[in-house]
Amino acid sequence: MADHIAAAKFLDISEVEGVKIDLAVGLKFPAWLAQHPNMVLWVIHQHRQAYDMWEAGTSDLLDDPQGEALRALIHEEDRAAFLASPHPIYANSCNVADRLKRHLGTAATTLYHPPPNAELLRQGDYGDYLFVPGRINASKRLELPLRALVHAPASRLIIAGVAENPAYQKRLYSLAHELGVSGRVEWLGRVDDETLVRYYANARGVVFTPQDEDYGYITLEAMVSGKPVVTTKDSGGPLEFISDGIEGLVVDPDAKALGDAFTFLSEDTATAERMGQAGYMCYAQRNISWDHVVSTLTGQAHLPVTFDAVQKIDAQAPEHGHEVCTEDAVRQLRAAVAPPSRPDNVPFANINELLEAYAFDELPAALGRDEPPIDAGLSGYLGTHWTRFMSTLRQLEGLEISSALDVGVFPPLVFQALLANQFPNIDLHGLWEGPNPYAQSVRPRPGYDVDGFEITLEVANGERDPWPYPDETFDLVTGMEILEHLALDPYFFFCEAARVLKPGGNILITTPNVNSHRGVWKTLNNVAPYSFGIFVPCGGVYGRHNREYAPTELDMLGRSAGFETVRLQTFDVYDRHIEPELANLLVSRGDNLSLRGENIQYLAKKVGSPKGVPQSLYHGDPARMHGELQVVTHEEETGLLTISVRNTSYGIWPLEGDRATCVLAEWVDEAGVLRHQHLMQPLTEVLSPGDEGRIRFTLDAQKQNLGVLRLHLYQSGVGVFSGRGRAVPLSIPCSHSAFLTLVDKTPLPRAKV
């Protein structure tokens, strides 16, 4: 070992065969000790015999007379190499980064890379076996899943790989025979890539039970294949990706606990699919790609915040105390954004039980047919929202609710079923884009003691159209995962909610948090911070997230609309993964960690009337951008035109200055080409809400060569009302000469004196 260290240190790799090497990347000990003026270190793993394995009592160095001296030499050389690097230190996993911090005090940034078969892997069926791939050695603990089979009589394992030590392989065969499970174990031995991909694709789940794994390709390969991972609480690397009940199952390193996990997956295909798809999404959201690795190591990417930067922040902020322990920071952040538990009185343990309890589709019964089996894709999708549903119900505990309106609701009406069981005899209503009203009578299936309900969804655009309900109708208005889809005017949404709520009624909003710890991590890694930033061409403007919000913006919108905040919380309801270096940064800054969860949940009470739009969120004043233009008379002989102008907004229309209401006149020629635009002020009196004014123009009586005069209500300095969908422009036949006369004789908008 000492000779290898010396050989590496004497190796100069600044050029090879006369070709200058611009950058060297050190991956493993002792290779990173080679001499190069521009060495970036990406630690795949240290020489573990001198670190964690020494502590665990499993290191070969413990049997070497010079083992302690060699261990000290390795520590010294590693520490010197890390200090000498002109770049941030990278590690291929949080587990490896934590070891560097724990043993050497060296800060490292996690930089994940894809597994070798990432481009070949695919998704398939959820078969009847659990797949156990990988190298077979003592550190992978194959004995554990074999012993677990004793407690999982309905499960079977398919194991791929060969033992590095044939004696160890033979011992595993013997153990399976002694336990009486050899008939439920298939040993594939060494397999080619095609075979490996096939077994991943069609497995019910993947079992990976190493002890303190560095990274774990098997975890990632399972996620890319859409399979849940069964692992243990001491497995190390897999725990960076797998949360219990989300992307897989994490249990004690105990045969009985592992066997129970096997049984659970073997008996519940739908849950296996839901967790597998959650893992697939988790992988996709991490930006795990070779492009990202290469651009980061070569300096082309905006580098993530390193622990060195965190320590500089600490030095500038002594009020936050001492250097933050990474594990403590992760623990603090995870606790701050952990979702609440399921309410005790919810009669369903998971989404499958809810879907089985109700006939959400009335068509089979109308046709006299049996209910089809639950669609696995639908249950998988809704299952990813189950934690959010439960945390949302928690927000409503203690409220008296007899009537509720859900804005943006869409079948199947699963949350309404939850409300019906939480609040017996509740009167349920919904608002959707239609195009037609939708009514449904949702009844329990035979054998289920749960409450059915009736509901009608009315048609309206929730941010533009007046909601089709009288004032003070409901106890509760909910807008769940809808606010981020709005494109024009969230204040209108809040104001209409306040209008239809009874005094003291509540609004409950859930929406993605653009300032979440995950959003911050994405921003620092040159990725847009949206939770859902892709375009959905088939969904129209509302198919995508048009704007995601910071938690305090909901409080600001609510107060402006007459609400008082009851609770403003954020939770990680989809993904429980936390990047350690980001947790360290947030804790070091003294952040309010409770506002860094991925989902905002805002509960507020109606206490007053709308006060006006929050100016920091708006260009212009949309509350005043509602109006109507209508022709009252048009005398053909004289060309005299009288137009009614009605203020249908909530505010007074000023006549002068910025945000005054005026008119944009356009002339379109007979060929349909827009030729002129002119802003003018034909209004002569201030119009209050509901008031009507008159404006008069004289157009010529010419019958030929007419174009079109198009009139828009316009907010000075902002734009046309019609762009917001609140006022339809008025079109009138008009010659070119008449248009020129009109704009010449009509006053211009006035600046405020």
PyMOL commands that set and color helices and strands:
alter all, ss='L'
color gray80, all
select helices_A, chain A and resi 2-10+31-33+48-50+52-56+60-63+67-84+94-104+138-140+143-149+166-179+182-184+193-201+217-224+237-240+255-267+269-285+290-297+307-316+318-320+326-336+351-357+363-366+376-383+386-395+414-422+483-485+490-500+517-524+537-543+551-560+580-589+593-595+615-617+622-624+721-724+736-745
alter helices_A, ss='H'
color red, helices_A
select strands_A, chain A and resi 15-16+19-20+24-28+39-45+90-91+109-110+130-132+157-160+185-189+205-207+229-232+248-251+358-359+403-407+427-432+438-444+453-459+474-480+501-512+563-571+599-606+627-634+640-647+661-668+674-680+692-698+707-715+719-720+730-734
alter strands_A, ss='S'
color yellow, strands_A
deselect
rebuild
show_as cartoon
